[in-house]
Amino acid sequence: MGLIPVPADHVGTVVTTLEMRVRPLLGPIPPSPLCLERWRAPDPARYRALFRRVGEPWLWYSRLTMDDSRLLAIVHDKRVEVFAVLDGAGAEVGLLELDLRHEGVTEISYFGLVPELAGRGHGRWLMARALDLAWRSGTGRIWLHTCTLDHPRALGFYRAQGFAATGRTLETFPDPRLAGILPRDAAPHIPLLGG
């Protein structure tokens, strides 16, 4: 057994890849006051604002550092589907992004709700909607990944939805809080060591 040191100005995480190769028998979609709104060509500022709102507690930062042309090349691609989750008042409270750029494969690139919705069953609703959208004619594999920086119940949740873990990798990256990409008080459960 060996420990791998991570520089103080970096964050380390274990990333787990999960997949589903057989469409499950989908029951009725659980009731929820939430709904999905497809963003066909999202404005980069609006997209990043929702990405930050959903992902900041988990140190999501990758889309915040992309320039507009790189971001739009992804989210405006006709094979990438971006959905905002809306509450009953029309406020954006979650993000679902499906990547269909590889034939027969759907990646659930981003899946999340704002922290105040955690533990209320809305994740099951959102996953039921995600799977309903992801399993389409010709799809033979749906996959996603989660990491030890995500919600502590994320891995168990995905497995309970029918995903099987297929691999693990270690990832390290510069702490986005130290670079000013995210506020220093983001993700307080992850120690801020450098700077």
N, CA and C atoms as a LAMMPS dump frame, in Angstrom:
ITEM: TIMESTEP
0
ITEM: NUMBER OF ATOMS
585
ITEM: BOX BOUNDS ff ff ff
-5.0000000000000000e+02 5.0000000000000000e+02
-5.0000000000000000e+02 5.0000000000000000e+02
-5.0000000000000000e+02 5.0000000000000000e+02
ITEM: ATOMS id mol type element x y z
1 1 1 N 0.868 -1.179 0
2 1 2 C 0 0 0
3 1 3 C 0.898 1.219 0
4 2 1 N 0.589 2.163 -0.857
5 2 2 C 1.388 3.372 -0.911
6 2 3 C 0.519 4.605 -0.908
7 3 1 N 1.031 5.627 -0.289
8 3 2 C 0.361 6.916 -0.298
9 3 3 C 1.028 7.781 -1.362
10 4 1 N 0.227 8.492 -2.107
11 4 2 C 0.738 9.353 -3.161
12 4 3 C 0.584 10.794 -2.689
13 5 1 N 1.683 11.492 -2.486
14 5 2 C 1.551 12.869 -2.011
15 5 3 C 0.914 13.775 -3.068
16 6 1 N 0.102 14.704 -2.594
17 6 2 C -0.541 15.694 -3.449
18 6 3 C -0.02 17.053 -3.001
19 7 1 N 0.491 17.871 -3.917
20 7 2 C 0.981 19.187 -3.51
21 7 3 C -0.087 19.972 -2.757
22 8 1 N 0.333 20.809 -1.829
23 8 2 C -0.602 21.562 -0.982
24 8 3 C -1.524 22.462 -1.791
25 9 1 N -1.087 22.907 -2.951
26 9 2 C -1.935 23.788 -3.764
27 9 3 C -2.785 23.019 -4.774
28 10 1 N -2.851 21.705 -4.622
29 10 2 C -3.658 20.847 -5.49
30 10 3 C -4.716 20.111 -4.664
31 11 1 N -5.646 19.528 -5.373
32 11 2 C -6.674 18.684 -4.773
33 11 3 C -6.536 17.314 -5.418
34 12 1 N -6.721 16.272 -4.64
35 12 2 C -6.687 14.921 -5.16
36 12 3 C -8.033 14.247 -4.956
37 13 1 N -8.399 13.393 -5.902
38 13 2 C -9.678 12.702 -5.805
39 13 3 C -9.593 11.359 -6.519
40 14 1 N -10.429 10.44 -6.092
41 14 2 C -10.587 9.164 -6.783
42 14 3 C -11.836 9.285 -7.653
43 15 1 N -11.671 9.063 -8.945
44 15 2 C -12.777 9.147 -9.906
45 15 3 C -13.235 7.729 -10.221
46 16 1 N -14.52 7.494 -10.103
47 16 2 C -15.104 6.192 -10.432
48 16 3 C -15.949 6.335 -11.685
49 17 1 N -15.68 5.486 -12.658
50 17 2 C -16.471 5.437 -13.889
51 17 3 C -17.533 4.359 -13.721
52 18 1 N -18.756 4.682 -14.109
53 18 2 C -19.874 3.748 -14.009
54 18 3 C -20.572 3.678 -15.352
55 19 1 N -21.174 2.531 -15.626
56 19 2 C -21.89 2.39 -16.885
57 19 3 C -23.128 1.516 -16.721
58 20 1 N -23.976 1.62 -17.717
59 20 2 C -25.184 0.813 -17.822
60 20 3 C -25.226 0.347 -19.273
61 21 1 N -25.292 -0.971 -19.489
62 21 2 C -25.291 -1.496 -20.857
63 21 3 C -26.624 -2.105 -21.267
64 22 1 N -27.542 -2.22 -20.336
65 22 2 C -28.872 -2.757 -20.629
66 22 3 C -29.89 -1.764 -20.093
67 23 1 N -30.807 -1.415 -20.947
68 23 2 C -31.848 -0.475 -20.513
69 23 3 C -32.676 -1.119 -19.413
70 24 1 N -32.76 -0.474 -18.257
71 24 2 C -33.568 -1.046 -17.18
72 24 3 C -35.052 -0.902 -17.481
73 25 1 N -35.848 -1.708 -16.825
74 25 2 C -37.291 -1.531 -16.922
75 25 3 C -37.62 -0.269 -16.154
76 26 1 N -37.951 0.763 -16.885
77 26 2 C -38.219 2.045 -16.258
78 26 3 C -39.675 2.11 -15.832
79 27 1 N -39.873 2.329 -14.549
80 27 2 C -41.216 2.516 -14.042
81 27 3 C -41.658 3.94 -14.311
82 28 1 N -42.732 4.338 -13.697
83 28 2 C -43.176 5.718 -13.879
84 28 3 C -42.136 6.679 -13.295
85 29 1 N -42.015 7.822 -13.908
86 29 2 C -41.088 8.836 -13.405
87 29 3 C -41.639 9.345 -12.079
88 30 1 N -40.787 9.357 -11.032
89 30 2 C -41.269 9.813 -9.72
90 30 3 C -41.842 11.226 -9.806
91 31 1 N -42.848 11.495 -9.011
92 31 2 C -43.426 12.839 -9.048
93 31 3 C -42.434 13.866 -8.505
94 32 1 N -42.497 15.043 -9.058
95 32 2 C -41.644 16.144 -8.606
96 32 3 C -42.251 17.448 -9.099
97 33 1 N -42.097 18.504 -8.329
98 33 2 C -42.551 19.815 -8.811
99 33 3 C -41.56 20.427 -9.8
100 34 1 N -40.448 19.735 -10.051
101 34 2 C -39.423 20.251 -10.941
102 34 3 C -39.74 19.879 -12.391
103 35 1 N -39.124 20.587 -13.323
104 35 2 C -39.264 20.246 -14.736
105 35 3 C -37.946 20.542 -15.443
106 36 1 N -37.809 19.988 -16.64
107 36 2 C -36.615 20.217 -17.449
108 36 3 C -36.921 21.213 -18.554
109 37 1 N -35.943 22.07 -18.82
110 37 2 C -36.024 23 -19.937
111 37 3 C -34.78 22.795 -20.79
112 38 1 N -34.971 22.427 -22.046
113 38 2 C -33.839 22.204 -22.953
114 38 3 C -33.266 23.548 -23.37
115 39 1 N -31.951 23.675 -23.235
116 39 2 C -31.231 24.861 -23.707
117 39 3 C -30.545 24.468 -25.011
118 40 1 N -31.089 24.843 -26.138
119 40 2 C -30.551 24.408 -27.425
120 40 3 C -29.25 25.1 -27.795
121 41 1 N -29.081 26.33 -27.432
122 41 2 C -27.836 27.058 -27.704
123 41 3 C -27.595 27.983 -26.51
124 42 1 N -27.179 27.408 -25.381
125 42 2 C -27.098 28.212 -24.167
126 42 3 C -26.096 29.363 -24.275
127 43 1 N -26.499 30.478 -23.702
128 43 2 C -25.612 31.615 -23.553
129 43 3 C -24.505 31.213 -22.586
130 44 1 N -23.242 31.496 -22.895
131 44 2 C -22.161 31.032 -22.017
132 44 3 C -22.238 31.576 -20.592
133 45 1 N -22.643 32.821 -20.432
134 45 2 C -22.72 33.388 -19.075
135 45 3 C -23.821 32.703 -18.266
136 46 1 N -24.958 32.47 -18.904
137 46 2 C -26.063 31.805 -18.21
138 46 3 C -25.689 30.362 -17.872
139 47 1 N -25.053 29.682 -18.832
140 47 2 C -24.62 28.305 -18.588
141 47 3 C -23.642 28.262 -17.413
142 48 1 N -22.631 29.118 -17.432
143 48 2 C -21.627 29.105 -16.359
144 48 3 C -22.241 29.448 -15.004
145 49 1 N -23.221 30.355 -14.987
146 49 2 C -23.875 30.706 -13.717
147 49 3 C -24.572 29.491 -13.116
148 50 1 N -25.273 28.718 -13.945
149 50 2 C -25.943 27.516 -13.44
150 50 3 C -24.917 26.453 -13.069
151 51 1 N -23.906 26.269 -13.895
152 51 2 C -22.835 25.313 -13.612
153 51 3 C -22.204 25.618 -12.25
154 52 1 N -21.933 26.895 -11.991
155 52 2 C -21.333 27.312 -10.716
156 52 3 C -22.301 27.069 -9.564
157 53 1 N -23.548 27.423 -9.757
158 53 2 C -24.527 27.277 -8.671
159 53 3 C -24.684 25.817 -8.249
160 54 1 N -24.702 24.921 -9.222
161 54 2 C -24.857 23.499 -8.928
162 54 3 C -23.539 22.89 -8.456
163 55 1 N -22.433 23.247 -9.093
164 55 2 C -21.184 22.54 -8.874
165 55 3 C -20.201 23.121 -7.889
166 56 1 N -20.365 24.37 -7.497
167 56 2 C -19.386 24.985 -6.595
168 56 3 C -19.152 24.191 -5.313
169 57 1 N -20.203 23.646 -4.683
170 57 2 C -19.959 22.883 -3.454
171 57 3 C -19.086 21.644 -3.665
172 58 1 N -18.938 21.202 -4.915
173 58 2 C -18.186 19.984 -5.224
174 58 3 C -16.919 20.284 -6.03
175 59 1 N -16.575 21.559 -6.101
176 59 2 C -15.389 22.044 -6.819
177 59 3 C -15.447 21.797 -8.324
178 60 1 N -16.652 21.816 -8.91
179 60 2 C -16.74 21.787 -10.364
180 60 3 C -16.155 23.103 -10.859
181 61 1 N -15.224 23.037 -11.749
182 61 2 C -14.632 24.281 -12.238
183 61 3 C -14.285 24.248 -13.723
184 62 1 N -14.227 23.074 -14.342
185 62 2 C -13.688 22.953 -15.701
186 62 3 C -14.369 23.887 -16.696
187 63 1 N -15.655 23.979 -16.667
188 63 2 C -16.366 24.815 -17.642
189 63 3 C -16.218 26.305 -17.319
190 64 1 N -15.81 26.618 -16.095
191 64 2 C -15.616 28.019 -15.713
192 64 3 C -14.318 28.575 -16.277
193 65 1 N -13.368 27.705 -16.602
194 65 2 C -12.069 28.164 -17.087
195 65 3 C -11.954 28.136 -18.607
196 66 1 N -12.93 27.561 -19.278
197 66 2 C -12.902 27.512 -20.743
198 66 3 C -13.252 28.883 -21.312
199 67 1 N -12.578 29.249 -22.394
200 67 2 C -13.007 30.471 -23.073
201 67 3 C -14.318 30.174 -23.791
202 68 1 N -15.004 31.224 -24.21
203 68 2 C -16.327 31.05 -24.808
204 68 3 C -16.309 30.133 -26.022
205 69 1 N -15.303 30.264 -26.878
206 69 2 C -15.314 29.453 -28.098
207 69 3 C -15.194 27.972 -27.782
208 70 1 N -14.374 27.623 -26.819
209 70 2 C -14.236 26.208 -26.452
210 70 3 C -15.507 25.685 -25.788
211 71 1 N -16.084 26.49 -24.878
212 71 2 C -17.316 26.081 -24.219
213 71 3 C -18.444 25.912 -25.233
214 72 1 N -18.598 26.889 -26.121
215 72 2 C -19.696 26.83 -27.087
216 72 3 C -19.516 25.699 -28.087
217 73 1 N -18.271 25.324 -28.381
218 73 2 C -18.043 24.185 -29.267
219 73 3 C -18.64 22.913 -28.675
220 74 1 N -18.714 22.856 -27.36
221 74 2 C -19.318 21.693 -26.693
222 74 3 C -20.824 21.87 -26.565
223 75 1 N -21.252 22.92 -25.872
224 75 2 C -22.674 23.033 -25.516
225 75 3 C -23.565 23.445 -26.683
226 76 1 N -22.988 23.907 -27.788
227 76 2 C -23.787 24.189 -28.981
228 76 3 C -23.721 23.061 -30.003
229 77 1 N -22.947 22.024 -29.711
230 77 2 C -22.887 20.871 -30.603
231 77 3 C -24.264 20.212 -30.612
232 78 1 N -24.781 19.903 -31.806
233 78 2 C -26.129 19.322 -31.899
234 78 3 C -26.223 17.961 -31.234
235 79 1 N -25.083 17.329 -30.925
236 79 2 C -25.089 16.021 -30.256
237 79 3 C -24.873 16.137 -28.749
238 80 1 N -24.902 17.347 -28.224
239 80 2 C -24.834 17.589 -26.79
240 80 3 C -26.134 18.272 -26.387
241 81 1 N -26.8 17.701 -25.396
242 81 2 C -28.089 18.228 -24.954
243 81 3 C -27.952 18.755 -23.532
244 82 1 N -28.258 20.034 -23.374
245 82 2 C -28.157 20.709 -22.079
246 82 3 C -29.571 21.017 -21.603
247 83 1 N -29.841 20.652 -20.351
248 83 2 C -31.136 20.912 -19.743
249 83 3 C -30.935 21.635 -18.414
250 84 1 N -31.719 22.669 -18.192
251 84 2 C -31.795 23.289 -16.881
252 84 3 C -32.961 22.635 -16.147
253 85 1 N -32.774 22.399 -14.867
254 85 2 C -33.86 21.928 -14.018
255 85 3 C -34.493 23.176 -13.406
256 86 1 N -35.806 23.296 -13.549
257 86 2 C -36.525 24.463 -13.039
258 86 3 C -37.446 24.069 -11.903
259 87 1 N -37.531 24.947 -10.903
260 87 2 C -38.499 24.71 -9.833
261 87 3 C -39.844 25.311 -10.243
262 88 1 N -40.829 25.219 -9.363
263 88 2 C -42.177 25.675 -9.691
264 88 3 C -42.265 27.156 -10.017
265 89 1 N -41.307 27.942 -9.524
266 89 2 C -41.298 29.383 -9.797
267 89 3 C -40.469 29.724 -11.033
268 90 1 N -39.89 28.715 -11.673
269 90 2 C -39.083 28.948 -12.857
270 90 3 C -37.619 29.214 -12.582
271 91 1 N -37.201 29.079 -11.313
272 91 2 C -35.787 29.278 -10.974
273 91 3 C -34.977 28.062 -11.407
274 92 1 N -33.781 28.306 -11.893
275 92 2 C -32.889 27.238 -12.341
276 92 3 C -32.206 26.619 -11.129
277 93 1 N -32.497 25.326 -10.894
278 93 2 C -32.016 24.666 -9.675
279 93 3 C -31.241 23.381 -9.951
280 94 1 N -30.931 23.106 -11.202
281 94 2 C -30.183 21.899 -11.511
282 94 3 C -29.733 21.9 -12.955
283 95 1 N -28.831 20.95 -13.243
284 95 2 C -28.235 20.848 -14.564
285 95 3 C -28.152 19.383 -14.97
286 96 1 N -28.539 19.111 -16.202
287 96 2 C -28.381 17.794 -16.811
288 96 3 C -27.774 18.018 -18.186
289 97 1 N -26.677 17.334 -18.449
290 97 2 C -26.043 17.452 -19.758
291 97 3 C -25.752 16.061 -20.292
292 98 1 N -26.247 15.789 -21.488
293 98 2 C -26.049 14.501 -22.145
294 98 3 C -25.154 14.697 -23.356
295 99 1 N -24.127 13.868 -23.459
296 99 2 C -23.191 13.937 -24.571
297 99 3 C -23.395 12.698 -25.44
298 100 1 N -23.861 12.905 -26.666
299 100 2 C -24.145 11.818 -27.607
300 100 3 C -23.194 11.856 -28.797
301 101 1 N -21.999 12.401 -28.605
302 101 2 C -21.077 12.581 -29.725
303 101 3 C -20.411 11.29 -30.184
304 102 1 N -20.548 10.204 -29.418
305 102 2 C -19.989 8.916 -29.828
306 102 3 C -21.145 7.97 -30.142
307 103 1 N -21.118 7.395 -31.309
308 103 2 C -22.201 6.543 -31.798
309 103 3 C -22.539 5.429 -30.799
310 104 1 N -23.815 5.324 -30.446
311 104 2 C -24.29 4.254 -29.583
312 104 3 C -24.014 4.448 -28.11
313 105 1 N -23.436 5.603 -27.745
314 105 2 C -23.039 5.859 -26.359
315 105 3 C -23.601 7.201 -25.913
316 106 1 N -24.14 7.237 -24.712
317 106 2 C -24.551 8.497 -24.106
318 106 3 C -23.776 8.67 -22.815
319 107 1 N -23.096 9.79 -22.703
320 107 2 C -22.441 10.139 -21.439
321 107 3 C -23.329 11.132 -20.709
322 108 1 N -23.6 10.859 -19.461
323 108 2 C -24.238 11.857 -18.61
324 108 3 C -23.087 12.709 -18.087
325 109 1 N -22.811 13.795 -18.797
326 109 2 C -21.638 14.626 -18.508
327 109 3 C -21.775 15.375 -17.196
328 110 1 N -22.937 15.971 -17
329 110 2 C -23.199 16.707 -15.762
330 110 3 C -24.594 16.38 -15.296
331 111 1 N -24.696 16.175 -13.995
332 111 2 C -25.95 15.786 -13.363
333 111 3 C -25.902 16.355 -11.958
334 112 1 N -26.763 17.292 -11.655
335 112 2 C -26.731 17.822 -10.3
336 112 3 C -27.846 18.804 -10.026
337 113 1 N -28.117 18.931 -8.756
338 113 2 C -29.106 19.87 -8.24
339 113 3 C -28.428 20.782 -7.229
340 114 1 N -29.013 21.931 -6.989
341 114 2 C -28.462 22.827 -5.975
342 114 3 C -28.518 22.131 -4.618
343 115 1 N -27.576 22.435 -3.731
344 115 2 C -27.487 21.718 -2.445
345 115 3 C -28.766 21.733 -1.621
346 116 1 N -29.528 22.799 -1.676
347 116 2 C -30.731 22.869 -0.837
348 116 3 C -31.807 21.865 -1.238
349 117 1 N -31.659 21.214 -2.396
350 117 2 C -32.619 20.188 -2.823
351 117 3 C -32.169 18.774 -2.459
352 118 1 N -30.983 18.637 -1.902
353 118 2 C -30.446 17.305 -1.575
354 118 3 C -31.33 16.604 -0.547
355 119 1 N -31.479 15.291 -0.725
356 119 2 C -32.194 14.467 0.244
357 119 3 C -33.707 14.546 0.157
358 120 1 N -34.249 15.118 -0.885
359 120 2 C -35.707 15.271 -1.008
360 120 3 C -36.311 14.397 -2.107
361 121 1 N -35.503 13.521 -2.693
362 121 2 C -36.007 12.627 -3.729
363 121 3 C -35.954 13.202 -5.134
364 122 1 N -35.523 14.44 -5.272
365 122 2 C -35.477 15.053 -6.596
366 122 3 C -34.401 14.425 -7.477
367 123 1 N -33.353 13.886 -6.877
368 123 2 C -32.31 13.22 -7.648
369 123 3 C -32.844 11.993 -8.37
370 124 1 N -33.735 11.244 -7.715
371 124 2 C -34.346 10.079 -8.363
372 124 3 C -35.195 10.518 -9.554
373 125 1 N -35.928 11.608 -9.378
374 125 2 C -36.719 12.146 -10.486
375 125 3 C -35.809 12.54 -11.65
376 126 1 N -34.728 13.272 -11.325
377 126 2 C -33.839 13.736 -12.376
378 126 3 C -33.152 12.564 -13.078
379 127 1 N -32.764 11.537 -12.333
380 127 2 C -32.133 10.376 -12.976
381 127 3 C -33.134 9.622 -13.845
382 128 1 N -34.357 9.518 -13.408
383 128 2 C -35.373 8.862 -14.242
384 128 3 C -35.554 9.622 -15.55
385 129 1 N -35.561 10.934 -15.472
386 129 2 C -35.669 11.755 -16.695
387 129 3 C -34.418 11.582 -17.549
388 130 1 N -33.243 11.578 -16.907
389 130 2 C -31.984 11.424 -17.646
390 130 3 C -31.949 10.095 -18.394
391 131 1 N -32.325 9.02 -17.713
392 131 2 C -32.303 7.709 -18.358
393 131 3 C -33.333 7.614 -19.476
394 132 1 N -34.488 8.218 -19.269
395 132 2 C -35.512 8.22 -20.305
396 132 3 C -35.002 8.936 -21.557
397 133 1 N -34.268 10.018 -21.372
398 133 2 C -33.715 10.771 -22.506
399 133 3 C -32.491 10.073 -23.11
400 134 1 N -31.686 9.452 -22.267
401 134 2 C -30.423 8.859 -22.727
402 134 3 C -30.627 7.572 -23.51
403 135 1 N -31.582 6.742 -23.079
404 135 2 C -31.834 5.487 -23.79
405 135 3 C -32.69 5.791 -24.998
406 136 1 N -32.077 5.845 -26.131
407 136 2 C -32.784 6.087 -27.386
408 136 3 C -32.349 5.041 -28.379
409 137 1 N -32.98 4.992 -29.492
410 137 2 C -32.672 3.986 -30.497
411 137 3 C -31.18 3.989 -30.822
412 138 1 N -30.575 2.811 -30.768
413 138 2 C -29.16 2.68 -31.091
414 138 3 C -28.211 2.848 -29.925
415 139 1 N -28.719 3.221 -28.774
416 139 2 C -27.855 3.397 -27.603
417 139 3 C -27.593 2.042 -26.966
418 140 1 N -26.329 1.721 -26.754
419 140 2 C -25.953 0.466 -26.12
420 140 3 C -25.191 0.647 -24.828
421 141 1 N -24.874 1.9 -24.515
422 141 2 C -24.113 2.156 -23.287
423 141 3 C -24.385 3.572 -22.819
424 142 1 N -24.664 3.691 -21.525
425 142 2 C -24.758 4.992 -20.868
426 142 3 C -23.703 4.98 -19.78
427 143 1 N -22.955 6.058 -19.689
428 143 2 C -21.912 6.088 -18.676
429 143 3 C -21.811 7.474 -18.042
430 144 1 N -21.172 7.483 -16.908
431 144 2 C -20.917 8.716 -16.177
432 144 3 C -19.75 8.474 -15.244
433 145 1 N -19.325 9.514 -14.615
434 145 2 C -18.305 9.337 -13.585
435 145 3 C -18.644 10.231 -12.401
436 146 1 N -18.156 9.817 -11.252
437 146 2 C -18.287 10.595 -10.029
438 146 3 C -16.944 10.519 -9.329
439 147 1 N -16.775 11.333 -8.324
440 147 2 C -15.49 11.314 -7.619
441 147 3 C -15.705 11.563 -6.137
442 148 1 N -14.648 11.404 -5.384
443 148 2 C -14.738 11.546 -3.931
444 148 3 C -14.934 12.997 -3.506
445 149 1 N -14.926 13.942 -4.432
446 149 2 C -15.252 15.329 -4.107
447 149 3 C -16.754 15.585 -4.217
448 150 1 N -17.475 14.692 -4.92
449 150 2 C -18.917 14.852 -5.103
450 150 3 C -19.653 14.575 -3.796
451 151 1 N -20.967 14.739 -3.832
452 151 2 C -21.799 14.46 -2.657
453 151 3 C -21.439 13.075 -2.126
454 152 1 N -21.346 12.911 -0.815
455 152 2 C -20.932 11.614 -0.269
456 152 3 C -21.845 10.448 -0.642
457 153 1 N -23.079 10.719 -1.012
458 153 2 C -23.99 9.635 -1.404
459 153 3 C -24.047 9.426 -2.914
460 154 1 N -23.249 10.166 -3.685
461 154 2 C -23.345 10.103 -5.154
462 154 3 C -23.064 8.697 -5.687
463 155 1 N -21.98 8.095 -5.284
464 155 2 C -21.624 6.78 -5.811
465 155 3 C -22.707 5.75 -5.49
466 156 1 N -23.174 5.709 -4.259
467 156 2 C -24.247 4.784 -3.886
468 156 3 C -25.531 5.049 -4.655
469 157 1 N -25.821 6.324 -4.876
470 157 2 C -27.018 6.695 -5.636
471 157 3 C -26.943 6.139 -7.052
472 158 1 N -25.815 6.344 -7.727
473 158 2 C -25.695 5.865 -9.106
474 158 3 C -25.788 4.344 -9.17
475 159 1 N -25.182 3.679 -8.224
476 159 2 C -25.262 2.208 -8.212
477 159 3 C -26.701 1.756 -7.972
478 160 1 N -27.416 2.446 -7.099
479 160 2 C -28.81 2.091 -6.822
480 160 3 C -29.701 2.314 -8.043
481 161 1 N -29.283 3.182 -8.948
482 161 2 C -30.06 3.446 -10.162
483 161 3 C -29.757 2.438 -11.269
484 162 1 N -28.822 1.516 -11.022
485 162 2 C -28.524 0.478 -11.993
486 162 3 C -27.18 0.597 -12.687
487 163 1 N -26.381 1.59 -12.322
488 163 2 C -25.049 1.723 -12.903
489 163 3 C -24.076 0.792 -12.191
490 164 1 N -23.145 0.244 -12.941
491 164 2 C -22.098 -0.616 -12.375
492 164 3 C -20.761 0.093 -12.524
493 165 1 N -19.967 0.047 -11.465
494 165 2 C -18.636 0.652 -11.511
495 165 3 C -17.734 -0.177 -12.419
496 166 1 N -16.986 0.498 -13.29
497 166 2 C -16.116 -0.21 -14.231
498 166 3 C -14.654 0.202 -14.115
499 167 1 N -14.364 1.243 -13.375
500 167 2 C -12.97 1.659 -13.266
501 167 3 C -12.793 2.792 -12.278
502 168 1 N -11.546 2.92 -11.831
503 168 2 C -11.175 4.006 -10.92
504 168 3 C -9.877 4.631 -11.402
505 169 1 N -9.784 5.936 -11.269
506 169 2 C -8.546 6.643 -11.566
507 169 3 C -8.309 7.684 -10.481
508 170 1 N -7.068 8.065 -10.333
509 170 2 C -6.715 9.145 -9.425
510 170 3 C -6.555 10.411 -10.245
511 171 1 N -7.091 11.495 -9.746
512 171 2 C -6.967 12.773 -10.438
513 171 3 C -6.479 13.818 -9.455
514 172 1 N -5.524 14.603 -9.877
515 172 2 C -5.095 15.76 -9.098
516 172 3 C -5.161 16.974 -10.01
517 173 1 N -5.451 18.123 -9.411
518 173 2 C -5.526 19.357 -10.194
519 173 3 C -5.308 20.537 -9.257
520 174 1 N -4.855 21.66 -9.805
521 174 2 C -4.676 22.848 -8.971
522 174 3 C -6 23.237 -8.316
523 175 1 N -5.948 23.567 -7.047
524 175 2 C -7.161 23.914 -6.309
525 175 3 C -7.768 25.184 -6.915
526 176 1 N -8.997 25.103 -7.453
527 176 2 C -9.587 26.272 -8.105
528 176 3 C -9.897 27.412 -7.145
529 177 1 N -9.925 27.13 -5.846
530 177 2 C -10.149 28.195 -4.867
531 177 3 C -8.916 29.081 -4.74
532 178 1 N -7.736 28.48 -4.869
533 178 2 C -6.501 29.253 -4.771
534 178 3 C -6.273 30.118 -6.004
535 179 1 N -6.797 29.678 -7.141
536 179 2 C -6.652 30.438 -8.381
537 179 3 C -7.719 31.522 -8.52
538 180 1 N -8.668 31.579 -7.588
539 180 2 C -9.736 32.57 -7.658
540 180 3 C -10.867 32.188 -8.588
541 181 1 N -10.861 30.963 -9.097
542 181 2 C -11.937 30.492 -9.976
543 181 3 C -13.212 30.273 -9.16
544 182 1 N -13.038 29.732 -7.972
545 182 2 C -14.126 29.545 -7.017
546 182 3 C -13.747 30.279 -5.735
547 183 1 N -14.734 30.699 -4.942
548 183 2 C -14.399 31.391 -3.693
549 183 3 C -13.659 30.473 -2.717
550 184 1 N -12.872 31.06 -1.868
551 184 2 C -12.084 30.286 -0.905
552 184 3 C -12.966 29.484 0.049
553 185 1 N -14.197 29.922 0.275
554 185 2 C -15.08 29.183 1.188
555 185 3 C -15.926 28.122 0.479
556 186 1 N -15.708 27.911 -0.824
557 186 2 C -16.424 26.846 -1.534
558 186 3 C -15.957 25.493 -1.016
559 187 1 N -16.848 24.539 -1.001
560 187 2 C -16.529 23.161 -0.594
561 187 3 C -15.76 23.113 0.718
562 188 1 N -16.33 23.628 1.803
563 188 2 C -15.607 23.656 3.077
564 188 3 C -15.243 22.282 3.621
565 189 1 N -15.889 21.233 3.112
566 189 2 C -15.569 19.879 3.557
567 189 3 C -14.25 19.375 2.948
568 190 1 N -13.719 20.122 1.971
569 190 2 C -12.441 19.758 1.352
570 190 3 C -11.395 20.745 1.853
571 191 1 N -10.423 20.306 2.63
572 191 2 C -9.466 21.242 3.233
573 191 3 C -8.725 22.084 2.188
574 192 1 N -8.615 23.356 2.485
575 192 2 C -7.846 24.277 1.668
576 192 3 C -6.461 24.355 2.289
577 193 1 N -5.458 23.82 1.602
578 193 2 C -4.134 23.682 2.206
579 193 3 C -3.138 24.738 1.719
580 194 1 N -3.113 25.023 0.458
581 194 2 C -2.12 25.95 -0.071
582 194 3 C -2.584 27.386 0.042
583 195 1 N -1.632 28.306 0.021
584 195 2 C -1.928 29.74 -0.008
585 195 3 C -2.562 30.207 1.23
